Every structure is written in C-alpha cells, then in structure tokens.
Amino acid sequence: MKNSLICLLLCLFGSAAFGQELSIEEQVASYKNSRSDLISKARRLLLDKLIEEDIISVTNVVAYIEESLENEDYVGLYNSEKILLYYYYWTGQYDKVELLMQVVSESAENTVSRKIHPLDDFLYAKLREKTNDQYDFLISLINGKELSSEEKDFLILSLKNILLESRYYDNGFSQEDINVDANLFINSYSNSTYLNTVKKVIRNEYIEGDWSGSIEIYSGYGILSSKLSDTYKNPVPIGFSLSGYYKNVLAQANFSAGFNSLKKDIDYSLGTWTKGEKMRAWNAGVNFGYNVINNKILKIAPIGGIEYMGITVTPKDEEDIPELKEINVKFFSFLIGAT
C-alpha cells in the first residue's frame, strides 16, 4: 500500500512538472501579439500606405501608433520620423513640429534611447525621399494655411534644415543659405517663441565673440647685427607666444631661447673664454597691437612692444665658473612690426 501511494505521488508530480513545461512552450509558441510585434507590423503598414499615398490610412496608422502602442517603455515612431510625418501632407499637424524640434535639440533624446526601439526598417528613408521629392508642394501647402508669417517662416526654415541632412538628394541649398534665413528670422521676429530652436537647432555657424586667445610655438633663425654679429654666431631659437584679443585689440607675451657660440675670444677677470664656446641667446617681451585686417582668410595687426634680451654663458658653465657672468650681455630693446 505504501509503495502504491509513493508511486502515485511520483506520477502526479511528474505529470504536473511535464504539464507546466508544456504550458510554457505553448505560451512562447503562441506569443505573437507582443507590443514590439504590433509596433513592427504598424510601421510596415504605415510604410506601405505611405508608398501608396493613402492619406487617410497614413493619418489613422500614425494616430494608432501614438495613442495605442507608444508608452514610457516603447518607441513607436522616432521624433525625426514624426516631424516628417507632421510636415508631410498626410497629417499637416504643423503645431507639433516646433515642439518636436525642441525635443530633438535637447537632452530629451536620451530618454528615447532608454526605451525599446522598433526593428530596423525603411520608414525614415522613404519619408526623407518623399519629403524631398514633394518639397515645392509642401511649401505651397504651408503658405496656403491660415498661419501667421512667423509660423510659416519657421516651418519652411525647419523643413529646409531637415532636408539638408540628407546625403542622397541634391535639394539646392546649403548650411550657409539656412544660416542667412535663420539670421533673417531672428532679426525679423526678435520676440518669437521659436527663437531658441532657430538658434540652437537650425542655425549652425560660428559667431565671433569679443574675447579670444591663442598659443603659438615657433622656431626660426635669429640674425644679430652690429657688434653682436662680430662676437656671436646667429642663434636658432625655439619659443612660444601667448596672445589675447578683445575685439581687434591684441596683447601678446612671448619667450624664446636658443644656443649659439662665440666667433672670437673674450677676456674676463680669470682669463679668456675662447672662440667656439657655447652661449645661450634668449628674449622675453610683451607686445600690443590692433587688427587692421580681420576676416576668415587673413588677420594682420601692426604691433609694438618692449623686450628684454640676453646672450649669456650656459647655466652649467656659469655654475662651474661664476666669473663668466662678466661676459654676459643683457639689454632692453623695442619692437615694431606686424603679425
């Protein structure tokens, strides 16, 4: 009796375990309508209707994805796709364009990256293609709407900016053209609610500030004159320069050092420092100037300043024979030139 009871319990336990395993397999096999699957199917349907130019179906599929499939965990349509769909005559929801342009420009895209993305497809590529092909038509639709001139100019400017990113189509305008239109918009609508988007997203140019600076490292060949050239060989210096600008006013500090040697013997209190001995040439100075030409290609500034220069024995020689300081040459000089 006991053996029969144990056998019955084992059979029941085995059957339950086997039944549970089968139910999981069945659940996995029949799991066909997950949210990810529905989003992929909806995007494929949207792509087909877009190609067929079925306006009503495209509008309905977009609404279904946004209202029923997208949530805090899943992406149904990317912001870049929504912008093109709202622009395109399928939906004409121009009021949403500015909001999405702002979202794209800010760190809110990081929120999207933490969501579950749709599988790769050609929806965005096809949207770009159709938007580019229908550019003139889209512009006419925008101009035909009951919108203010500010809204129309912003929508047209945003559309140009979106199409400019395409590498596959020649749409006839450049970033420089868009920058001109963006600056015109900023000047025309100084109190516009779209200014932030135009400045941060659409306009892409370097604006020259009042303050600037530079660091230069240079080398060259120094030419001594007068008595210095009779005593010392010309040095080959290496130096660096720090420059600061306020608008067109220039302030500059520089330092250079190089080695040369004696061309003839020099007497000092302990004897003679002979021809060929190594010497050190250096200078430090400050200069001031003003840009008379300042553009993208050329910058010229007359400068003037004062420098402290020296031709001295090397630090090691001076440490070994302190009296060699007697032959060191140090002096101030004035500089006039251009940079």
Stockholm file with secondary structure:
# STOCKHOLM 1.0

chainA/1-339         MKNSLICLLLCLFGSAAFGQELSIEEQVASYKNSRSDLISKARRLLLDKLIEEDIISVTNVVAYIEESLENEDYVGLYNSEKILLYYYYWTGQYDKVELLMQVVSESAENTVSRKIHPLDDFLYAKLREKTNDQYDFLISLINGKELSSEEKDFLILSLKNILLESRYYDNGFSQEDINVDANLFINSYSNSTYLNTVKKVIRNEYIEGDWSGSIEIYSGYGILSSKLSDTYKNPVPIGFSLSGYYKNVLAQANFSAGFNSLKKDIDYSLGTWTKGEKMRAWNAGVNFGYNVINNKILKIAPIGGIEYMGITVTPKDEEDIPELKEINVKFFSFLIGAT
#=GR chainA/1-339 SS CHHHHHHHHHHHHHHHHHHHHHHHHHHHHTCCCCHHHHHHHHHHHHHHHHHHTCHHHHHHHHHHIIIIICCSSBCSSCHHHHHHHHHSTTTCCGGGHHHHHHHHHSTTHHHHHTSBCCCCCSHHHHHHHHHHHTHHHHHHHHHHSSCCHHHHHHHHHHHHHHHHTCSSCCCSCCHHHHHHHHHHHHHHCTTCTTHHHIIIIICCCCCCCSEEEEEEEEECCCCCCHHHHHHBCCCEEEEEEEEEEETTEEEEEEEEEEEEEBSSCEEETTEEECTTCEEEEEEEEEEEEECSEESSSCEECEEEEEEEEEEEECHHHHHHCGGGGGGCEEEEEEEEEEC
#=GC SS_cons         CHHHHHHHHHHHHHHHHHHHHHHHHHHHHTCCCCHHHHHHHHHHHHHHHHHHTCHHHHHHHHHHIIIIICCSSBCSSCHHHHHHHHHSTTTCCGGGHHHHHHHHHSTTHHHHHTSBCCCCCSHHHHHHHHHHHTHHHHHHHHHHSSCCHHHHHHHHHHHHHHHHTCSSCCCSCCHHHHHHHHHHHHHHCTTCTTHHHIIIIICCCCCCCSEEEEEEEEECCCCCCHHHHHHBCCCEEEEEEEEEEETTEEEEEEEEEEEEEBSSCEEETTEEECTTCEEEEEEEEEEEEECSEESSSCEECEEEEEEEEEEEECHHHHHHCGGGGGGCEEEEEEEEEEC
//
